[in-house]
Amino acid sequence: LKLAMPTVNLDGEVTLLATVPGVVQSLKSYAVTWQKLISRVLEEQLKKVPQGNGPLAEIDLWREKNATLSALAEQIKLPEVQKVLEILQEAESGFTEDLQIVLSDLKKHHMEAQDNVKFLSTLERHLKNLSTGAGADVISNTIPSLLNALRLVWIMSRHYNKDERMVPLLERISWEISARVRRVVDLPTLFREDIAAAKIKVTEAKTTLEQWKKCYFTTCIQVEESGSERYWKFDVKHLFEKTDYMASVCQELHDIFQVVTEELHNIFIPELTTVTENPKAINKLRREVNIIISPMEDLPFDPFSRKSAHDWALVMEEFREDVTVEIVKRIFVQNLKNPPLYKNHPPVAGAISWSRSLFRRIQHTIIRFQEVEELLATERGKEVKQMYLQVAKKMKEYEDQKYRQWRERTEHMLPLLLKDTLLTVSSATEERVTTKKSICFTLNFSPEIQEIIIETKYMEQLGLPVPEMARYVALQEDKYLRYTSKLKAMLDRYHKLMDMMNEAETKLLDDYVQELWKILKAGHKRLTWKSVGIGEFIIQCTQAIGKFELLVHQIHNISEDISSKLRSIESTNLFKFPHPKNGDKLPGAKEFFDYVKCEQVKDVEHMVRKYSAIPPLLIEVEGRVANTNSGKSPKLASYYAYWEHRIYQVLTQLIVKNLQAFNASVLANVPLLQIEAVISVPEATLQPNASEIEKMTVQAIQDCVEVTKHFVRWMHGTCIECPPQHVKADEVVTFSFYSDVSQSPLIIEQAVLITGNVHKLLASLNKCLNQWKRYDLVWKSDKGAVLDRFAAEKPACVIFDEHLQFYMKVAQEVTQRTLIKDEQFIRLQLAPLASAVQENAKSWVMSLGKLLNELAREELFRLQDEIQVGVLSL
């Protein structure tokens, strides 16, 4: 578009040229031409609409408008055009007013086009991604970004901040999203693809459509929060009606693929695995699946068009009916042999209920199917109806067969089951039983009776006739439940009671057990589930068990009293040690063992009192069991023997534990007694010596074992102590547990172990004394003889000094040695030995000094005599 330029010479001043009529007239004709051209162009541009349904077409439209109007606007700015306008204005031509209006419209529309192109260009990248972008991720990221950009355009633009501009643009974006979904979800190709891939496609398409609406509402909130004076109050129904409908279609397509993959295929796959050797069967099953979805592949209408909503609804309805019948058929065939049961339903009535529930599913479906005549008139509709009739017939045959088999079995088995006895016993022998295992009773109520009762109730609920005997038993269900509950509780109480008794108590109460078993035997031999005396039998058994239970508890209380006394005896400490005197001063060996012996005597008196209290308790048991109090009832002979053996075990443990404790004390590095090291010429020795200490130890062990002599044995078959037996006139023998306990290998082993450890300890202490042998000359030598020989040698003073230094060193050295040695349970006091060595050393010093003095005096006197002789000779 080019404006025609005037040929008139325009050189000169505007004011001068405006006074020339020829010039003004010529320029006016050009201005008229310009006005007509601009008006025509503006009219054409305002009539233009986007060439396409998408949002990019709107951007192209504004770019085209901007280019056209820019071309005119740039020419208006040319100097010659501006001078023409100035001359005409100066000439005060009335024509210029109309021209200025046109030029103002051009400027306004040009600025609008420029502004719109600038802002719409910010959307172009997002719109191109929406139109041609590959992958669902691109779309899911594009929609939020696009709407955010639209929000900015709405806030900042001078023209796209109005409903009449923004709504059409949003509609075009909605159309673009719909078109993209149509391209992706192409039904003719979709149903020929891999089902998993197709399922992903429709899921992504639905997500895109839903995201478009969700992001729109999010942007509406953001526009309000931004402080903009104008909100997005557009017609939401009009804007999203189409995309919402398309999303619902995508959901239905997803449901179709879900049914095909998770229901039909899951039904067919188990069958396929069993017929893999038969390709024909596999192909048949696949065809059945394909037949169901085949109507979707070649629809004569667009399923995404709202105009085809009715036709699409018919297709979906036909699919649902088809799938329902097919699924129910497969479920029924697959689970015939092992049908899934409702909670608490019995097997047969449950199977019938399951079959009927499946039938109701397809019955409800086929009724709805028949209500839509268009569906029933199709070929596939007729096939579905025929399939329904076949399945319904099989279900009815299945139900009849199940019911018939149950009725026949119930009529045959129920009379036999009611003839069962109430109880069964593990050993039905007439011999006297002596162990609780021989009298183990169990409830003999067959689970089949309970099952028949439940089946009968459910059969009547299903409207099926039941045998008279089964109805009668079902009416008595509460009574049977009450009987079985009481019998089970009674037997549990009986078995718990029997388990409470040990072998000795079982033998003791054998007569009572036999009596109780005779009562229980009625439930094992005579009474059946048809008997009328079941309640009376339960009462009789419960009372008998109660009496027996009372007796057992009484015996257990007495038994616990005896056991308590035996535990007290067994826990007695027979080696109580004296406490150190004056802080650290330990008792001597004799004092130590005398103390242990003295404490043992006190403890024995206490233990014997507890032992003597046991026979009266056994006599109390005798009174309750045998109604006598002699202490020698034959019925309790084994029970007396049981407790006598327990007493033997307790006494053996008493001695073993005490010897073990004493041995541990011997080995522990805690001194309990002390001995001294002394000089017993010619040797240094222990006091008391090792032999005496070993004898004391052996005696302590013997005293410990002989504690059992105070426990007198009972006479055979009784709990009465044996009286002393006079073997000879002056010899009396008392039968005690000593003879048996003292022979125990465990006690002998401990005794040997203790004596061996004490022997090793004393040997170690003697070895310690060997270190003092270096001083043995101090006390071993015959001082008189040694000094005589020494004096005869007339030693020099230096020799005397050497000897004196030696003994003085010994006297000093022994005071610096360790004078206490603790080893295991003995403390060795070396002070007496050191003192004796020191005294002997000092005695040598004194004797040598005396000898030196005597020899020196003799020598002095001799010299004195010699001096006197010499003087006289002078």
C-alpha positions in Angstrom: 0.0 0.0 0.0 1.6 3.3 -1.2 0.3 6.8 -0.8 0.4 8.9 -4.0 2.8 11.8 -3.6 1.9 15.3 -5.0 3.8 16.5 -8.1 3.5 20.2 -7.1 6.6 21.9 -6.1 6.5 22.3 -2.3 9.7 24.2 -1.9 9.0 27.3 0.1 7.4 28.4 3.3 4.2 26.7 4.5 2.4 30.0 5.1 3.3 31.2 1.6 2.3 28.0 -0.2 -1.0 28.0 1.8 -2.0 31.3 0.1 -1.6 29.9 -3.5 -5.0 28.5 -4.5 -3.6 26.2 -7.2 -1.3 24.5 -4.8 -3.9 24.2 -2.1 -6.4 22.7 -4.6 -3.9 20.2 -5.9 -2.8 19.1 -2.5 -6.4 18.7 -1.4 -7.1 16.2 -4.2 -4.2 14.1 -3.0 -5.4 14.3 0.6 -8.8 13.0 -0.5 -7.1 10.0 -2.2 -5.2 9.3 1.0 -8.3 9.5 3.1 -10.2 7.0 0.9 -7.2 4.6 0.9 -6.7 4.6 4.7 -10.5 4.3 5.3 -10.7 1.4 3.0 -7.7 -0.4 4.6 -9.0 0.2 8.1 -12.4 -1.2 7.1 -10.8 -4.3 5.6 -8.6 -4.9 8.6 -11.4 -4.6 11.1 -13.4 -7.2 9.1 -10.6 -9.8 9.1 -10.9 -12.9 11.3 -8.2 -15.5 12.2 -7.7 -18.2 9.5 -8.1 -21.3 11.7 -9.5 -22.5 15.0 -6.3 -22.5 17.0 -4.8 -19.7 19.0 -1.8 -19.4 16.7 -4.2 -18.1 14.0 -5.1 -15.2 16.2 -1.4 -14.3 16.6 -1.0 -14.5 12.8 -4.0 -12.2 12.3 -2.6 -9.5 14.6 0.8 -9.7 13.0 -0.8 -9.3 9.5 -2.8 -6.2 10.8 0.3 -4.8 12.4 2.3 -5.1 9.2 -0.4 -3.5 7.0 -1.1 -0.6 9.4 2.6 -0.1 10.1 3.1 0.4 6.3 0.5 3.2 6.2 1.6 4.8 9.5 5.3 5.0 8.3 4.2 6.8 5.1 2.2 9.3 7.0 5.3 10.2 8.9 7.2 11.1 5.7 8.3 14.8 5.5 6.4 15.6 2.3 3.2 14.1 3.7 3.6 16.0 6.9 4.2 19.3 4.9 1.0 18.7 2.8 -1.0 18.3 6.0 0.6 21.5 7.4 -0.2 23.5 4.2 -3.8 22.3 4.2 -4.1 23.1 7.9 -2.6 26.6 7.3 -5.0 27.2 4.5 -7.8 26.4 7.0 -9.4 23.9 4.7 -12.5 22.3 6.2 -11.5 19.0 4.6 -8.6 18.5 7.0 -10.9 17.7 9.9 -12.2 14.5 8.3 -8.7 13.6 7.3 -7.5 14.0 10.9 -10.2 11.7 12.1 -9.1 9.0 9.7 -5.5 9.5 10.6 -6.4 9.3 14.4 -8.3 6.0 13.7 -5.2 4.7 11.9 -2.9 5.6 14.8 -5.3 4.0 17.3 -5.7 0.7 15.4 -2.0 0.6 14.6 -1.0 1.0 18.3 -3.6 -1.7 19.3 -2.1 -4.1 16.7 1.5 -3.3 17.9 0.5 -3.9 21.5 -1.3 -7.1 20.8 1.5 -8.5 18.7 4.0 -7.7 21.5 2.0 -9.5 24.2 0.7 -12.4 22.2 4.2 -13.1 21.1 5.0 -14.1 24.7 2.4 -16.9 24.3 3.7 -18.2 21.0 6.3 -20.7 22.3 3.7 -22.2 24.7 1.1 -22.4 22.0 3.5 -24.1 19.6 4.3 -26.7 22.2 0.6 -27.2 22.7 0.0 -27.7 19.1 3.1 -29.7 17.9 5.0 -30.6 21.1 5.8 -34.3 21.5 5.1 -36.2 24.7 2.7 -35.9 27.6 5.3 -34.3 29.7 5.6 -31.3 27.3 1.9 -30.7 27.5 1.7 -31.1 31.3 4.5 -28.5 31.6 3.1 -26.2 28.9 -0.4 -25.7 30.2 0.6 -24.1 33.6 3.2 -21.9 31.9 0.7 -20.8 29.2 -1.9 -19.8 31.7 0.6 -17.9 33.8 1.6 -16.0 30.6 -2.1 -15.3 29.9 -2.4 -13.9 33.4 0.4 -11.5 32.8 -1.1 -10.5 29.4 -4.4 -9.8 31.2 -2.8 -7.6 33.8 -0.3 -5.7 31.6 -2.0 -5.4 28.2 -4.3 -2.4 27.3 -6.5 -4.5 25.0 -6.4 -8.2 26.1 -7.7 -7.2 29.5 -11.3 -7.4 28.4 -13.6 -10.4 28.2 -14.3 -9.8 24.4 -10.6 -10.3 23.7 -9.6 -13.0 26.3 -12.6 -15.3 26.1 -12.2 -16.0 22.3 -8.4 -16.7 22.9 -9.2 -19.1 25.7 -11.8 -20.8 23.5 -9.1 -21.3 20.8 -6.7 -22.7 23.3 -9.4 -25.1 24.5 -10.0 -26.1 20.9 -6.3 -26.7 20.4 -6.2 -29.0 23.5 -9.2 -30.9 22.2 -7.7 -31.3 18.8 -4.6 -32.7 20.2 -6.5 -35.2 22.3 -8.4 -36.2 19.2 -5.2 -36.8 17.3 -3.7 -38.9 20.2 -6.9 -40.9 21.0 -7.8 -42.1 17.6 -10.2 -45.0 18.2 -9.7 -46.9 14.9 -5.9 -47.2 15.6 -6.1 -47.1 19.4 -7.9 -50.5 19.7 -5.4 -52.1 17.4 -2.4 -51.1 19.6 -1.0 -52.8 22.6 -3.6 -52.5 25.4 -1.1 -51.2 27.9 0.1 -48.5 25.6 -3.4 -47.5 24.6 -4.4 -47.4 28.3 -1.5 -45.0 28.9 -2.6 -42.8 26.0 -6.2 -42.3 27.2 -4.9 -41.7 30.7 -2.6 -39.0 29.6 -5.3 -37.4 27.4 -7.7 -37.3 30.3 -5.0 -35.9 32.6 -4.3 -33.1 30.0 -8.0 -32.2 29.7 -8.4 -32.1 33.5 -5.2 -30.2 34.0 -6.4 -27.5 31.5 -9.5 -26.8 33.7 -7.6 -27.1 37.0 -4.9 -24.7 35.9 -7.6 -22.3 34.7 -9.2 -22.1 38.1 -5.8 -21.7 39.8 -5.1 -18.8 37.4 -8.5 -17.2 38.3 -7.4 -17.2 42.0 -4.0 -15.7 41.1 -5.6 -12.9 39.1 -7.8 -12.0 42.0 -4.8 -12.1 44.4 -2.7 -9.9 42.1 -4.8 -6.8 42.8 -6.1 -6.5 39.3 -9.4 -4.5 39.1 -10.8 -6.9 36.5 -11.3 -10.6 37.5 -11.7 -13.7 35.3 -15.5 -14.1 35.5 -15.9 -16.0 32.2 -18.6 -18.5 31.3 -17.0 -21.6 32.6 -19.7 -24.0 31.3 -19.3 -22.6 27.8 -15.5 -22.7 28.0 -15.1 -26.2 29.4 -18.2 -28.0 28.2 -16.5 -29.7 25.3 -13.2 -30.6 27.2 -15.2 -31.9 30.2 -17.2 -34.2 27.9 -14.0 -35.4 26.2 -12.5 -36.2 29.6 -15.5 -38.3 30.5 -15.1 -40.2 27.2 -11.4 -40.8 27.9 -12.4 -42.1 31.4 -14.8 -44.5 29.8 -12.2 -45.6 27.3 -9.8 -46.2 30.2 -12.5 -48.3 31.9 -12.8 -50.4 28.8 -9.1 -51.1 28.7 -9.2 -51.7 32.5 -11.9 -54.3 32.0 -10.1 -55.9 29.1 -6.7 -56.1 30.9 -7.7 -56.8 34.5 -10.9 -58.7 34.2 -11.3 -60.5 30.8 -7.6 -61.2 30.4 -7.2 -62.3 34.0 -10.1 -64.7 33.4 -8.7 -66.0 30.2 -5.0 -66.2 31.2 -5.5 -69.2 33.6 -7.4 -71.0 30.9 -4.7 -70.2 28.4 -2.1 -71.7 30.7 -4.0 -75.0 30.8 -4.5 -75.2 27.0 -1.1 -74.1 25.7 -0.9 -77.3 23.8 -4.1 -76.3 21.9 -3.6 -73.2 19.6 -7.2 -73.4 18.5 -8.4 -72.9 22.0 -6.1 -70.0 22.5 -7.3 -68.3 19.4 -10.9 -68.9 20.4 -10.4 -67.2 23.7 -8.6 -64.2 22.0 -11.5 -63.9 19.5 -14.0 -63.7 22.4 -12.1 -60.8 23.8 -11.8 -59.1 20.4 -15.5 -59.5 19.7 -16.3 -57.6 22.9 -14.1 -54.6 21.9 -14.6 -54.7 18.1 -17.5 -52.2 18.0 -15.1 -49.6 19.3 -12.8 -49.9 16.3 -15.1 -48.6 13.6 -17.6 -46.2 15.0 -19.8 -44.3 12.4 -19.7 -41.2 14.6 -17.2 -39.0 16.5 -17.3 -40.2 20.1 -15.8 -36.9 21.3 -18.6 -34.8 19.8 -21.4 -33.9 22.2 -23.8 -34.3 19.3 -22.9 -38.1 19.3 -23.3 -38.4 23.1 -26.4 -40.6 22.8 -24.8 -42.9 20.3 -21.7 -43.2 22.4 -23.8 -44.0 25.5 -25.5 -46.9 23.6 -22.1 -48.3 22.7 -20.8 -48.1 26.3 -24.0 -49.7 27.5 -23.7 -52.6 25.1 -20.1 -53.0 26.1 -20.9 -53.1 29.8 -23.7 -55.7 29.3 -21.5 -57.8 27.1 -18.6 -57.7 29.5 -20.8 -58.4 32.5 -22.3 -61.5 31.0 -18.9 -62.7 29.8 -17.2 -62.1 33.2 -19.9 -63.8 35.1 -19.8 -66.7 32.8 -16.1 -67.1 33.3 -16.2 -66.6 37.0 -18.9 -69.3 37.3 -17.0 -71.8 35.1 -13.7 -71.2 36.9 -15.1 -71.6 40.5 -17.6 -74.4 40.1 -15.5 -76.8 42.1 -14.4 -74.4 44.8 -16.7 -71.4 44.9 -15.8 -68.4 47.0 -18.1 -68.3 50.1 -19.6 -65.4 52.0 -18.4 -65.1 55.6 -19.9 -67.8 57.9 -21.7 -69.5 55.0 -21.5 -73.3 54.9 -20.1 -75.0 51.8 -23.3 -76.1 50.0 -25.7 -73.3 50.8 -22.8 -70.9 50.3 -22.2 -72.3 46.8 -25.9 -71.9 45.9 -25.9 -68.4 47.3 -22.8 -67.6 45.2 -24.4 -69.0 42.1 -27.6 -67.0 42.7 -25.6 -63.8 43.3 -23.9 -64.3 39.9 -27.3 -64.9 38.3 -28.7 -61.7 39.8 -25.8 -59.8 38.3 -26.5 -60.9 34.8 -30.2 -60.8 35.3 -30.1 -57.2 36.4 -27.8 -56.5 33.4 -30.0 -58.2 30.8 -33.1 -56.4 32.2 -31.4 -53.0 31.6 -30.3 -54.3 28.2 -33.8 -55.1 27.2 -35.0 -51.7 28.2 -33.0 -50.2 25.3 -34.6 -51.7 22.2 -31.8 -50.4 20.0 -29.3 -52.6 21.8 -31.5 -55.7 21.8 -32.1 -55.4 18.0 -28.3 -55.6 17.1 -26.7 -58.9 16.2 -24.3 -58.6 19.2 -27.3 -57.9 21.4 -29.0 -61.1 20.3 -25.7 -63.0 21.0 -25.5 -61.6 24.5 -29.1 -62.6 25.2 -28.4 -66.1 24.0 -25.3 -66.3 26.1 -27.3 -65.1 29.1 -29.8 -67.9 28.7 -27.1 -70.5 28.5 -25.3 -69.3 31.6 -28.6 -69.0 33.5 -29.4 -72.6 32.6 -26.0 -73.9 33.8 -26.4 -72.0 37.0 -29.8 -73.6 37.7 -28.5 -77.1 37.0 -25.5 -76.4 39.3 -27.9 -75.3 42.1 -30.2 -78.3 41.7 -27.2 -80.7 41.7 -25.7 -79.2 44.9 -29.0 -79.3 46.7 -29.8 -82.8 45.7 -26.4 -84.1 46.8 -26.7 -82.3 50.2 -30.2 -83.6 50.9 -29.3 -87.2 50.1 -26.1 -87.1 52.3 -27.9 -85.4 55.2 -30.7 -87.9 55.2 -28.2 -90.7 55.3 -25.5 -89.3 57.7 -27.5 -87.4 60.3 -29.1 -90.5 62.0 -25.7 -92.1 62.2 -24.1 -89.0 63.7 -26.7 -88.7 66.3 -26.0 -92.2 67.5 -22.4 -91.3 68.4 -21.6 -91.4 72.1 -20.9 -88.1 74.0 -17.3 -88.9 74.7 -14.4 -91.0 73.3 -11.5 -92.3 75.4 -7.9 -92.9 74.4 -7.7 -96.3 76.1 -11.1 -98.1 76.6 -9.7 -100.8 78.9 -11.4 -102.4 81.9 -8.1 -102.8 83.7 -7.3 -100.5 86.6 -5.5 -97.5 85.3 -2.5 -96.0 87.1 -1.5 -93.1 84.8 -3.4 -90.1 83.7 -2.7 -90.9 80.1 -4.9 -93.9 80.2 -8.0 -91.8 81.0 -7.9 -89.1 78.4 -11.5 -88.3 77.3 -12.5 -86.1 74.3 -15.7 -84.6 73.2 -17.3 -86.7 70.4 -19.6 -84.1 68.8 -19.0 -84.4 65.0 -18.4 -81.1 63.2 -20.7 -82.5 60.5 -23.7 -82.1 62.8 -22.9 -78.4 63.3 -22.4 -78.0 59.5 -25.8 -79.7 58.8 -27.4 -77.3 61.3 -25.9 -74.3 59.5 -26.7 -75.7 56.1 -30.3 -76.3 57.1 -30.8 -72.8 58.3 -29.3 -71.3 55.1 -31.2 -73.7 52.9 -34.5 -72.5 54.4 -33.4 -68.9 53.9 -32.9 -69.8 50.3 -36.4 -71.1 50.1 -35.3 -74.8 49.7 -37.1 -77.6 51.5 -35.1 -79.5 54.1 -35.4 -83.0 55.7 -37.6 -83.1 58.8 -34.8 -84.6 61.0 -32.4 -81.8 59.9 -35.0 -79.2 60.7 -35.6 -80.7 64.1 -31.8 -80.8 64.9 -31.5 -77.2 63.7 -34.2 -76.1 66.1 -32.2 -77.8 68.9 -29.0 -76.0 68.0 -29.0 -73.9 71.2 -29.4 -77.0 73.3 -26.5 -78.8 71.4 -24.3 -75.8 71.7 -25.0 -75.6 75.5 -24.3 -79.3 75.9 -21.0 -79.2 73.9 -19.9 -76.1 75.7 -20.5 -77.5 79.2 -19.0 -80.9 78.2 -15.9 -79.2 76.8 -15.5 -77.1 80.0 -16.0 -80.1 82.2 -13.4 -82.2 80.3 -11.0 -79.2 80.2 -11.3 -79.0 84.0 -10.8 -82.8 84.3 -7.7 -82.9 82.2 -6.3 -79.8 83.8 -6.8 -81.5 87.2 -5.1 -84.7 86.0 -2.2 -82.7 84.6 -1.7 -81.0 88.0 -0.9 -84.4 89.6 2.5 -86.0 89.5 3.0 -89.7 89.3 3.0 -90.2 93.1 -0.2 -88.3 93.5 -1.8 -90.2 90.7 -1.0 -93.5 92.5 -2.1 -92.1 95.8 -5.5 -91.1 94.4 -5.9 -94.1 92.1 -9.2 -95.2 93.7 -10.7 -91.8 93.4 -9.6 -91.6 89.7 -11.2 -95.0 89.1 -14.4 -93.8 90.7 -14.4 -90.7 88.6 -13.7 -92.7 85.5 -16.7 -94.9 86.1 -18.9 -91.9 86.1 -17.4 -90.5 82.9 -17.7 -93.9 81.2 -21.4 -93.4 80.9 -20.7 -90.7 78.3 -18.4 -93.1 76.5 -20.5 -96.3 76.7 -24.2 -95.5 77.0 -25.2 -91.9 76.3 -25.6 -90.6 72.7 -26.6 -87.3 71.2 -30.2 -88.6 71.0 -30.3 -89.4 74.7 -32.5 -87.4 77.2 -30.1 -87.7 80.2 -27.3 -85.6 78.8 -28.0 -82.7 81.2 -28.1 -84.9 84.2 -24.9 -86.6 83.1 -23.1 -83.2 82.9 -24.3 -82.3 86.4 -23.1 -85.6 87.9 -19.7 -85.4 86.3 -19.3 -81.7 87.3 -20.1 -82.5 90.9 -17.7 -85.5 91.0 -14.9 -83.5 89.4 -15.5 -80.7 91.9 -15.1 -83.1 94.9 -12.0 -84.7 93.4 -10.6 -81.2 92.6 -11.1 -80.1 96.3 -9.2 -83.2 97.5 -6.3 -82.6 95.0 -6.0 -79.0 96.1 -5.9 -80.0 99.8 -3.2 -82.5 99.0 -1.3 -79.9 97.0 -1.5 -77.5 99.9 0.0 -80.1 102.2 2.6 -81.0 99.6 3.6 -77.4 99.2 4.0 -77.2 103.0 6.3 -80.2 103.0 8.2 -78.8 100.0 8.7 -75.5 101.8 10.3 -77.3 104.7 12.6 -79.3 102.4 13.6 -76.1 100.5 14.5 -74.6 103.9 16.6 -77.6 104.8 18.3 -77.6 101.4 19.2 -74.0 101.6 20.8 -74.2 105.0 24.4 -72.9 105.2 26.5 -75.5 107.0 29.8 -73.5 106.7 29.2 -70.3 108.6 32.6 -68.5 109.1 33.6 -66.4 112.1 34.0 -62.6 111.5 37.5 -61.1 112.0 38.3 -59.9 115.5 39.4 -56.3 116.1 39.1 -55.4 112.5 41.6 -57.4 110.5 42.7 -60.0 113.0 41.6 -63.4 111.7 40.9 -66.5 113.8 43.4 -69.2 114.1 42.9 -72.5 112.3 41.5 -74.4 115.4 39.3 -71.5 116.4 38.0 -71.3 112.8 37.0 -74.9 112.5 35.6 -75.0 116.0 33.3 -72.1 115.1 32.1 -73.8 111.9 31.3 -77.0 114.0 29.5 -75.0 116.6 27.3 -73.3 114.1 26.6 -76.6 112.3 25.2 -78.0 115.6 22.7 -75.1 115.8 21.6 -75.4 112.2 21.2 -79.2 112.6 18.8 -78.7 115.5 16.7 -76.3 113.3 16.7 -78.7 110.3 15.7 -81.7 112.4 12.7 -79.8 113.7 11.6 -79.1 110.2 12.2 -82.8 109.2 10.2 -84.0 112.2 7.2 -81.9 111.1 6.9 -83.8 107.8 5.3 -87.1 109.1 2.4 -85.3 110.8 1.6 -83.6 107.4 1.7 -87.0 105.7 -0.6 -88.3 108.4 -3.0 -85.5 107.5 -2.9 -86.6 103.9 -3.6 -90.1 105.1 -6.7 -88.9 107.0 -8.1 -87.2 103.8 -7.3 -90.1 101.5 -7.7 -93.3 103.7 -9.6 -91.9 106.6 -6.9 -93.1 109.0 -4.1 -91.4 111.0 -1.7 -94.3 111.7 1.2 -93.1 109.6 1.4 -96.5 108.1 -1.6 -96.9 105.8 -0.9 -99.4 102.9 -2.7 -97.0 100.5 0.0 -94.4 101.1 3.0 -96.7 101.0 4.1 -95.4 97.6 3.4 -91.8 98.7 5.6 -92.3 101.8 8.4 -93.7 99.6 8.0 -90.8 97.2 8.6 -88.2 100.0 11.4 -90.3 101.6 13.2 -90.3 98.2 12.6 -86.5 97.9 14.2 -86.1 101.4 17.2 -88.2 100.3 17.6 -85.9 97.2 17.3 -82.8 99.3 19.9 -84.0 101.9 22.3 -85.0 99.1 21.9 -81.6 97.5 22.4 -80.0 100.9 25.7 -81.6 101.4 26.9 -81.2 97.8 26.0 -77.5 97.7 27.7 -76.8 101.0 30.9 -78.7 100.0 30.9 -76.8 96.7 30.5 -73.5 98.6 33.3 -74.5 101.1 35.6 -75.4 98.2 34.8 -72.1 96.5 35.8 -70.3 99.8 39.0 -72.3 99.9 40.0 -71.2 96.4 38.8 -67.6 96.8 41.5 -65.0 97.5 39.7 -63.9 100.7 41.6 -65.0 103.9 39.3 -66.6 106.5 41.9 -67.9 109.0 45.5 -67.3 109.9 48.5 -69.5 110.8 52.0 -68.6 111.9 55.5 -69.4 110.6 57.9 -70.3 113.5 61.3 -71.8 114.1 61.2 -75.4 115.2 64.9 -76.3 115.2 66.3 -77.3 112.9 63.6 -76.0 110.5 61.2 -73.1 109.9 57.7 -74.5 109.9 53.9 -73.7 110.0 52.0 -73.5 113.3 49.8 -75.5 113.3 51.6 -77.6 110.8 50.3 -78.8 107.4 49.3 -82.2 108.7 47.2 -80.7 111.5 45.4 -78.3 109.1 44.6 -81.1 106.7 43.2 -83.2 109.5 41.0 -80.2 110.6 39.8 -79.8 107.0 38.9 -83.5 106.6 37.1 -83.4 110.0 35.1 -80.4 108.8 34.1 -82.3 105.6 33.2 -85.3 107.7 31.2 -83.2 110.1 29.2 -81.7 107.2 28.4 -85.2 105.8 27.5 -86.6 109.2 24.8 -83.9 109.6 22.6 -86.5 107.8 23.0 -88.9 110.7 20.5 -86.7 112.5 17.8 -87.5 109.9 16.4 -90.9 110.9 14.9 -93.1 108.2 11.3 -94.2 108.2 10.2 -97.8 108.6 9.3 -99.5 105.4 5.8 -98.5 104.1 5.3 -95.9 106.7 6.3 -92.3 107.7 7.3 -93.4 111.3 11.0 -93.1 112.3 12.9 -96.3 112.8 13.6 -96.9 116.6 17.2 -97.4 117.6 18.3 -101.0 117.1 20.4 -102.8 119.8 22.9 -104.9 117.9 24.9 -105.9 121.0 24.5 -105.2 124.6 26.5 -102.0 124.4 26.0 -101.1 120.7 23.0 -99.2 119.4 22.4 -98.6 115.7 20.2 -95.8 114.3 19.1 -96.0 110.7 19.7 -92.6 109.1 20.2 -91.2 105.6 24.0 -91.0 106.3 24.8 -94.4 105.0 23.2 -93.6 101.6 24.2 -89.9 101.3 27.8 -90.5 102.2 28.1 -92.9 99.3 27.0 -90.3 96.8 29.7 -90.0 94.0 29.1 -86.2 93.9 29.8 -85.9 97.7 32.9 -88.1 97.4 34.1 -86.1 94.5 33.7 -82.8 96.3 35.5 -84.1 99.4 38.5 -85.3 97.4 38.5 -81.9 95.6 38.6 -79.9 98.8 41.3 -81.9 100.4 43.4 -81.8 97.3 43.1 -78.0 97.0 44.0 -77.5 100.7 47.0 -79.8 100.3 48.2 -77.7 97.3 47.7 -74.6 99.3 49.7 -75.8 102.2 52.5 -77.0 99.9 52.6 -73.6 98.4 52.9 -72.0 101.8 55.7 -74.4 102.8 57.5 -73.4 99.6 57.2 -69.8 100.7 59.2 -70.8 103.9 62.1 -72.1 101.8 63.0 -68.5 101.1 64.0 -68.2 104.8 66.6 -71.0 104.5 69.2 -68.4 103.7 69.1 -67.5 107.4 69.2 -71.1 108.7 72.8 -70.7 110.0 71.4 -68.2 112.4 69.5 -70.9 114.3 70.9 -74.2 113.1 74.6 -73.8 114.2 75.8 -74.9 117.6 76.8 -71.5 118.9 79.2 -72.8 121.7 81.1 -75.2 119.4 81.3 -72.6 116.6 82.6 -70.0 119.0 85.1 -72.4 120.6 86.6 -73.2 117.2 86.6 -69.6 116.2 88.4 -68.6 119.4 91.0 -71.3 118.9 91.8 -69.8 115.6 92.6 -66.5 117.3 91.1 -64.5 114.3 92.1 -61.0 113.7 89.8 -58.1 114.5 88.9 -57.8 110.8 87.5 -61.3 110.8 85.4 -60.5 113.9 84.2 -57.4 112.1 83.0 -59.4 109.1 81.1 -61.8 111.3 79.5 -59.0 113.3 78.5 -57.1 110.1 76.8 -60.3 108.7 74.6 -60.9 111.8 73.8 -57.3 112.2 72.7 -57.2 108.5 70.5 -60.3 109.0 68.9 -58.7 112.1 68.1 -55.6 110.1 67.1 -57.3 106.8 64.4 -59.6 108.3 62.5 -56.6 109.6 62.2 -55.2 106.1 60.6 -58.4 104.5 56.9 -58.8 103.9 55.5 -60.3 107.1 52.0 -61.2 105.9 51.2 -63.5 103.0 47.5 -64.1 101.9 47.0 -67.1 99.8 43.4 -68.3 99.0 41.6 -68.8 102.4 44.7 -68.7 104.6 46.7 -65.8 105.9 50.3 -66.7 106.9 51.8 -64.6 109.6 55.6 -64.4 109.1 56.3 -62.0 112.0 57.0 -64.7 114.6 59.6 -66.3 112.2 61.2 -62.9 111.5 61.3 -62.1 115.2 63.0 -65.4 116.0 65.6 -64.9 113.3 66.3 -61.4 114.5 66.7 -62.5 118.1 69.1 -65.3 117.1 71.1 -62.8 115.0 71.4 -60.4 117.9 72.4 -63.3 120.2 75.3 -64.1 117.8 76.3 -60.5 117.8 76.4 -60.5 121.6 78.3 -63.8 121.8 80.9 -62.6 119.2 81.3 -59.3 121.1 81.8 -61.1 124.4 84.3 -63.5 122.7 86.2 -60.6 121.2 86.3 -58.8 124.6 87.7 -61.9 126.3 90.4 -62.5 123.6 91.3 -58.8 123.6 91.7 -58.8 127.4 93.9 -61.9 127.3 96.1 -60.2 124.7 96.2 -57.1 126.7 97.3 -58.9 129.8 99.9 -60.7 127.8 101.4 -57.5 126.4 101.3 -56.0 129.8 103.3 -58.9 131.2 105.8 -58.6 128.3 106.2 -54.9 129.0 106.9 -55.5 132.6 109.5 -58.2 131.8 111.2 -55.8 129.5 111.3 -53.0 132.0 112.8 -55.3 134.6 115.4 -56.5 132.2 116.4 -52.9 131.5 
